[in-house]
Amino acid sequence: MVTATVGVPVRNGEEFLERTLRALQEQDLADIEVIVADNASTDGTRKIAEAVAEEDARFTYLGADTNRGIPWNWNRALARARAPYFMWNAADDMVRPRHLTSCVDALESHPAATVAFSRVLWCDPDDRVVGAMDDEGLDFLSRGPADRVGLFFRRGVWQAVGWGGVFRTTALRERGGLPDYWGGDFALGVAMAMRAPWVQVPEVGYLARRHPGQMTNLQARDPVQQTRAYRPHFHRPVAFPQWYMNARILTEALRAPAPPAERARAALAVARHWTVPDARSLGSDVKRSLIGVARGVRADGRDHGGRPA
C-alpha cells in the first residue's frame, strides 16, 4: 500500500527537475508514489521525468499537449493520488530525506490535524543555503480557527499549503485542491486553517529555491499575464488578481463552518496581517492595468480588448 503521494507539477523545469526528483528518491519513506505532472513543457522536462520513471517504478509521468494553467496541472496530480497523505513538491525545490516520514508521523500522532509541515531553508540555483523562513516554533495545534489564520499570515507559513506541506488527501480533496486564481494557495490555507489544526515538524525538511525564472518573479510584471497563468483562456484587457485574491481570502474566512464571532475574528486577522500590509499591491494592480490599456490603445489608436491577434 502507498503511504504518501507526491505531486510534482512542472512546466519547462529542466534546470532543476532532476535534482528535485533525485531528492524524492532519497526519502526514507519507501512506500511513496511520485506523479510528475508536466503542463505542456517545451524544453527537456519530459525526457528527464521519463528517464527517472523508467528506472524507478514509484515515479509516473503525466504529459499534456496544451498548457491548461497552474491549478489544472496541480490538481490532476491530486486526482491521481492513491495514498492517504499527499504533498505538492515544487519542481525547483528539494526535500531532505526524512521530510515525508516526519510529516506523516506527525499527522498519525495528531488525528485531528489535516496538515503537517517542516521548517524551510532558502537555497540558490547552486543548492547553497541563502536564508531561512521565519517558521521556528509555530503552534497551530492549541489555537482556534481565527488564531490559526492570523498565525498563517503573520508568519507567512506558505509552505504548509503551497509546497512542502503534507495533507490528509481526503481533507484536501474536500476543499477542491488548489483554487483557479493567483494567490489561491492563500485562500486554501485559510479554508484549511478554519476547519482543523495543523502540526509543525520542528526539523528543517524542505529547501525552497530562489532563482530569476521562478513563477513568482514572472507573474509580477503584468496582471493580465499573471491571471492567464492560472486561467489561460482569460482574454479581458485588464485584470486585478490582487483584489480578487483578497476578496476570496476574506470570503473563505467569513463562510467557514465556525461560530460567527470566530469568522469575524478571522476576517479581521486577514485584513490586519495581509490586506492592509499588501495595500501597495492593490494599487499596483490598478496602475499596471491602466498602463496596459493605454499601451494597447496607443499601438494603433483603437482598443482591441486585449485579445491576441
NORKAFEN-V670758 format. One record per residue. N is the residue number from 1. RES is the residue in three letters. PHI is phi in whole degrees, 0 to 359 (* if undefined). OMEGA is omega as a letter, one per 40 degrees, with the letter a starting at -180 (999 if undefined). NEAR is the number of other C-alpha atoms within 8 Angstrom. Layout:
n:N res:RES phi:PHI omega:OMEGA near:NEAR
n:N res:RES phi:PHI omega:OMEGA near:NEAR
//
This chain:
n:1 res:MET phi:* omega:i near:4
n:2 res:VAL phi:276 omega:a near:9
n:3 res:THR phi:273 omega:a near:9
n:4 res:ALA phi:221 omega:i near:14
n:5 res:THR phi:252 omega:i near:16
n:6 res:VAL phi:245 omega:i near:13
n:7 res:GLY phi:263 omega:i near:15
n:8 res:VAL phi:245 omega:i near:14
n:9 res:PRO phi:284 omega:a near:15
n:10 res:VAL phi:209 omega:i near:13
n:11 res:ARG phi:214 omega:a near:9
n:12 res:ASN phi:52 omega:a near:9
n:13 res:GLY phi:249 omega:a near:13
n:14 res:GLU phi:299 omega:a near:10
n:15 res:GLU phi:297 omega:a near:6
n:16 res:PHE phi:240 omega:a near:10
n:17 res:LEU phi:301 omega:a near:13
n:18 res:GLU phi:298 omega:i near:10
n:19 res:ARG phi:297 omega:i near:9
n:20 res:THR phi:298 omega:a near:13
n:21 res:LEU phi:289 omega:i near:9
n:22 res:ARG phi:296 omega:i near:8
n:23 res:ALA phi:296 omega:i near:12
n:24 res:LEU phi:291 omega:i near:10
n:25 res:GLN phi:299 omega:a near:6
n:26 res:GLU phi:271 omega:i near:7
n:27 res:GLN phi:299 omega:i near:14
n:28 res:ASP phi:280 omega:i near:8
n:29 res:LEU phi:275 omega:a near:8
n:30 res:ALA phi:285 omega:a near:5
n:31 res:ASP phi:273 omega:i near:8
n:32 res:ILE phi:241 omega:i near:11
n:33 res:GLU phi:233 omega:a near:11
n:34 res:VAL phi:237 omega:a near:11
n:35 res:ILE phi:250 omega:i near:14
n:36 res:VAL phi:269 omega:a near:14
n:37 res:ALA phi:260 omega:a near:15
n:38 res:ASP phi:262 omega:a near:15
n:39 res:ASN phi:271 omega:i near:16
n:40 res:ALA phi:60 omega:i near:10
n:41 res:SER phi:295 omega:i near:12
n:42 res:THR phi:245 omega:i near:6
n:43 res:ASP phi:251 omega:a near:8
n:44 res:GLY phi:270 omega:a near:10
n:45 res:THR phi:303 omega:a near:15
n:46 res:ARG phi:300 omega:a near:11
n:47 res:LYS phi:299 omega:a near:7
n:48 res:ILE phi:295 omega:a near:11
n:49 res:ALA phi:294 omega:a near:12
n:50 res:GLU phi:293 omega:i near:10
n:51 res:ALA phi:295 omega:i near:8
n:52 res:VAL phi:292 omega:a near:10
n:53 res:ALA phi:296 omega:a near:12
n:54 res:GLU phi:291 omega:a near:7
n:55 res:GLU phi:268 omega:a near:6
n:56 res:ASP phi:225 omega:a near:7
n:57 res:ALA phi:294 omega:i near:7
n:58 res:ARG phi:284 omega:a near:8
n:59 res:PHE phi:257 omega:i near:11
n:60 res:THR phi:232 omega:i near:11
n:61 res:TYR phi:255 omega:i near:12
n:62 res:LEU phi:246 omega:i near:8
n:63 res:GLY phi:266 omega:i near:9
n:64 res:ALA phi:203 omega:i near:8
n:65 res:ASP phi:273 omega:a near:6
n:66 res:THR phi:226 omega:i near:6
n:67 res:ASN phi:288 omega:a near:8
n:68 res:ARG phi:251 omega:i near:9
n:69 res:GLY phi:98 omega:a near:12
n:70 res:ILE phi:298 omega:a near:11
n:71 res:PRO phi:300 omega:i near:11
n:72 res:TRP phi:302 omega:a near:9
n:73 res:ASN phi:290 omega:i near:13
n:74 res:TRP phi:295 omega:a near:14
n:75 res:ASN phi:282 omega:i near:10
n:76 res:ARG phi:287 omega:i near:9
n:77 res:ALA phi:294 omega:i near:14
n:78 res:LEU phi:298 omega:a near:12
n:79 res:ALA phi:297 omega:a near:6
n:80 res:ARG phi:273 omega:a near:7
n:81 res:ALA phi:297 omega:i near:10
n:82 res:ARG phi:253 omega:a near:7
n:83 res:ALA phi:262 omega:i near:11
n:84 res:PRO phi:286 omega:i near:10
n:85 res:TYR phi:237 omega:a near:12
n:86 res:PHE phi:220 omega:i near:15
n:87 res:MET phi:221 omega:i near:13
n:88 res:TRP phi:269 omega:i near:14
n:89 res:ASN phi:244 omega:i near:12
n:90 res:ALA phi:303 omega:a near:10
n:91 res:ALA phi:288 omega:i near:11
n:92 res:ASP phi:245 omega:a near:12
n:93 res:ASP phi:254 omega:a near:12
n:94 res:MET phi:224 omega:i near:12
n:95 res:VAL phi:263 omega:i near:13
n:96 res:ARG phi:275 omega:a near:11
n:97 res:PRO phi:305 omega:a near:11
n:98 res:ARG phi:259 omega:a near:10
n:99 res:HIS phi:302 omega:a near:12
n:100 res:LEU phi:294 omega:i near:12
n:101 res:THR phi:301 omega:a near:10
n:102 res:SER phi:296 omega:a near:9
n:103 res:CYS phi:290 omega:i near:15
n:104 res:VAL phi:296 omega:i near:11
n:105 res:ASP phi:300 omega:a near:8
n:106 res:ALA phi:295 omega:i near:12
n:107 res:LEU phi:291 omega:i near:13
n:108 res:GLU phi:290 omega:i near:7
n:109 res:SER phi:277 omega:a near:6
n:110 res:HIS phi:229 omega:a near:8
n:111 res:PRO phi:301 omega:a near:7
n:112 res:ALA phi:282 omega:a near:6
n:113 res:ALA phi:284 omega:i near:12
n:114 res:THR phi:245 omega:i near:13
n:115 res:VAL phi:222 omega:i near:14
n:116 res:ALA phi:232 omega:a near:17
n:117 res:PHE phi:211 omega:i near:13
n:118 res:SER phi:256 omega:i near:15
n:119 res:ARG phi:282 omega:a near:14
n:120 res:VAL phi:232 omega:i near:13
n:121 res:LEU phi:251 omega:i near:13
n:122 res:TRP phi:267 omega:i near:13
n:123 res:CYS phi:230 omega:a near:14
n:124 res:ASP phi:263 omega:a near:11
n:125 res:PRO phi:301 omega:a near:8
n:126 res:ASP phi:260 omega:i near:5
n:127 res:ASP phi:72 omega:i near:7
n:128 res:ARG phi:279 omega:i near:7
n:129 res:VAL phi:291 omega:a near:8
n:130 res:VAL phi:238 omega:i near:8
n:131 res:GLY phi:169 omega:a near:7
n:132 res:ALA phi:218 omega:i near:7
n:133 res:MET phi:287 omega:i near:8
n:134 res:ASP phi:277 omega:a near:6
n:135 res:ASP phi:226 omega:i near:9
n:136 res:GLU phi:271 omega:i near:6
n:137 res:GLY phi:68 omega:a near:5
n:138 res:LEU phi:273 omega:a near:6
n:139 res:ASP phi:246 omega:i near:8
n:140 res:PHE phi:257 omega:a near:11
n:141 res:LEU phi:275 omega:a near:8
n:142 res:SER phi:268 omega:a near:6
n:143 res:ARG phi:266 omega:i near:9
n:144 res:GLY phi:278 omega:a near:7
n:145 res:PRO phi:307 omega:a near:14
n:146 res:ALA phi:297 omega:i near:13
n:147 res:ASP phi:290 omega:i near:10
n:148 res:ARG phi:294 omega:i near:13
n:149 res:VAL phi:297 omega:i near:15
n:150 res:GLY phi:300 omega:i near:12
n:151 res:LEU phi:294 omega:i near:11
n:152 res:PHE phi:305 omega:a near:11
n:153 res:PHE phi:278 omega:a near:11
n:154 res:ARG phi:297 omega:a near:8
n:155 res:ARG phi:255 omega:i near:8
n:156 res:GLY phi:61 omega:a near:8
n:157 res:VAL phi:274 omega:a near:9
n:158 res:TRP phi:294 omega:a near:11
n:159 res:GLN phi:298 omega:a near:10
n:160 res:ALA phi:297 omega:a near:13
n:161 res:VAL phi:239 omega:a near:13
n:162 res:GLY phi:276 omega:a near:10
n:163 res:TRP phi:196 omega:i near:11
n:164 res:GLY phi:96 omega:i near:15
n:165 res:GLY phi:282 omega:i near:15
n:166 res:VAL phi:257 omega:a near:16
n:167 res:PHE phi:258 omega:i near:12
n:168 res:ARG phi:287 omega:a near:11
n:169 res:THR phi:302 omega:a near:12
n:170 res:THR phi:295 omega:a near:7
n:171 res:ALA phi:295 omega:i near:9
n:172 res:LEU phi:293 omega:i near:10
n:173 res:ARG phi:295 omega:i near:9
n:174 res:GLU phi:298 omega:i near:7
n:175 res:ARG phi:273 omega:i near:9
n:176 res:GLY phi:88 omega:a near:7
n:177 res:GLY phi:74 omega:a near:10
n:178 res:LEU phi:281 omega:i near:10
n:179 res:PRO phi:297 omega:a near:10
n:180 res:ASP phi:266 omega:i near:10
n:181 res:TYR phi:207 omega:i near:11
n:182 res:TRP phi:301 omega:a near:10
n:183 res:GLY phi:81 omega:a near:8
n:184 res:GLY phi:297 omega:i near:11
n:185 res:ASP phi:293 omega:i near:11
n:186 res:PHE phi:294 omega:i near:11
n:187 res:ALA phi:295 omega:i near:13
n:188 res:LEU phi:298 omega:i near:13
n:189 res:GLY phi:300 omega:i near:13
n:190 res:VAL phi:296 omega:a near:12
n:191 res:ALA phi:300 omega:a near:12
n:192 res:MET phi:290 omega:a near:10
n:193 res:ALA phi:293 omega:i near:12
n:194 res:MET phi:287 omega:a near:14
n:195 res:ARG phi:252 omega:a near:10
n:196 res:ALA phi:198 omega:i near:10
n:197 res:PRO phi:290 omega:i near:16
n:198 res:TRP phi:241 omega:i near:11
n:199 res:VAL phi:224 omega:i near:14
n:200 res:GLN phi:260 omega:i near:13
n:201 res:VAL phi:272 omega:a near:12
n:202 res:PRO phi:289 omega:a near:8
n:203 res:GLU phi:278 omega:i near:6
n:204 res:VAL phi:282 omega:a near:10
n:205 res:GLY phi:234 omega:a near:12
n:206 res:TYR phi:220 omega:i near:14
n:207 res:LEU phi:249 omega:i near:12
n:208 res:ALA phi:262 omega:a near:11
n:209 res:ARG phi:267 omega:i near:11
n:210 res:ARG phi:250 omega:i near:9
n:211 res:HIS phi:203 omega:a near:7
n:212 res:PRO phi:300 omega:a near:5
n:213 res:GLY phi:270 omega:a near:6
n:214 res:GLN phi:290 omega:a near:8
n:215 res:MET phi:301 omega:a near:6
n:216 res:THR phi:303 omega:a near:6
n:217 res:ASN phi:287 omega:a near:9
n:218 res:LEU phi:291 omega:a near:9
n:219 res:GLN phi:289 omega:a near:11
n:220 res:ALA phi:287 omega:a near:8
n:221 res:ARG phi:274 omega:a near:8
n:222 res:ASP phi:210 omega:a near:9
n:223 res:PRO phi:297 omega:i near:15
n:224 res:VAL phi:292 omega:i near:13
n:225 res:GLN phi:295 omega:i near:9
n:226 res:GLN phi:301 omega:i near:14
n:227 res:THR phi:290 omega:a near:14
n:228 res:ARG phi:293 omega:i near:11
n:229 res:ALA phi:299 omega:i near:10
n:230 res:TYR phi:258 omega:i near:12
n:231 res:ARG phi:229 omega:a near:12
n:232 res:PRO phi:302 omega:a near:10
n:233 res:HIS phi:268 omega:i near:5
n:234 res:PHE phi:288 omega:a near:8
n:235 res:HIS phi:231 omega:i near:8
n:236 res:ARG phi:286 omega:a near:9
n:237 res:PRO phi:286 omega:i near:11
n:238 res:VAL phi:228 omega:i near:11
n:239 res:ALA phi:211 omega:a near:10
n:240 res:PHE phi:228 omega:a near:12
n:241 res:PRO phi:298 omega:i near:12
n:242 res:GLN phi:292 omega:i near:11
n:243 res:TRP phi:296 omega:a near:9
n:244 res:TYR phi:296 omega:a near:8
n:245 res:MET phi:297 omega:i near:13
n:246 res:ASN phi:298 omega:i near:9
n:247 res:ALA phi:297 omega:a near:8
n:248 res:ARG phi:289 omega:i near:9
n:249 res:ILE phi:298 omega:i near:12
n:250 res:LEU phi:297 omega:i near:11
n:251 res:THR phi:298 omega:i near:8
n:252 res:GLU phi:299 omega:i near:11
n:253 res:ALA phi:291 omega:a near:14
n:254 res:LEU phi:281 omega:a near:10
n:255 res:ARG phi:255 omega:a near:7
n:256 res:ALA phi:292 omega:i near:10
n:257 res:PRO phi:284 omega:a near:6
n:258 res:ALA phi:218 omega:i near:9
n:259 res:PRO phi:303 omega:a near:6
n:260 res:PRO phi:307 omega:a near:6
n:261 res:ALA phi:295 omega:i near:6
n:262 res:GLU phi:291 omega:i near:10
n:263 res:ARG phi:296 omega:i near:14
n:264 res:ALA phi:296 omega:i near:10
n:265 res:ARG phi:296 omega:i near:9
n:266 res:ALA phi:294 omega:i near:15
n:267 res:ALA phi:297 omega:i near:12
n:268 res:LEU phi:295 omega:i near:8
n:269 res:ALA phi:295 omega:i near:13
n:270 res:VAL phi:299 omega:a near:14
n:271 res:ALA phi:298 omega:a near:10
n:272 res:ARG phi:290 omega:a near:9
n:273 res:HIS phi:260 omega:i near:11
n:274 res:TRP phi:228 omega:a near:11
n:275 res:THR phi:298 omega:a near:10
n:276 res:VAL phi:294 omega:i near:8
n:277 res:PRO phi:299 omega:a near:8
n:278 res:ASP phi:266 omega:a near:8
n:279 res:ALA phi:302 omega:i near:8
n:280 res:ARG phi:299 omega:i near:7
n:281 res:SER phi:294 omega:i near:8
n:282 res:LEU phi:296 omega:i near:11
n:283 res:GLY phi:293 omega:i near:8
n:284 res:SER phi:296 omega:i near:8
n:285 res:ASP phi:306 omega:a near:14
n:286 res:VAL phi:294 omega:a near:9
n:287 res:LYS phi:299 omega:a near:8
n:288 res:ARG phi:293 omega:i near:10
n:289 res:SER phi:293 omega:i near:15
n:290 res:LEU phi:295 omega:i near:9
n:291 res:ILE phi:296 omega:i near:8
n:292 res:GLY phi:297 omega:i near:10
n:293 res:VAL phi:296 omega:a near:12
n:294 res:ALA phi:299 omega:i near:8
n:295 res:ARG phi:294 omega:i near:8
n:296 res:GLY phi:295 omega:i near:12
n:297 res:VAL phi:290 omega:a near:11
n:298 res:ARG phi:291 omega:a near:8
n:299 res:ALA phi:303 omega:i near:7
n:300 res:ASP phi:216 omega:i near:6
n:301 res:GLY phi:87 omega:i near:6
n:302 res:ARG phi:215 omega:a near:8
n:303 res:ASP phi:264 omega:i near:8
n:304 res:HIS phi:266 omega:i near:7
n:305 res:GLY phi:72 omega:i near:7
n:306 res:GLY phi:74 omega:a near:11
n:307 res:ARG phi:276 omega:i near:8
n:308 res:PRO phi:293 omega:a near:4
n:309 res:ALA phi:293 omega:999 near:2
//
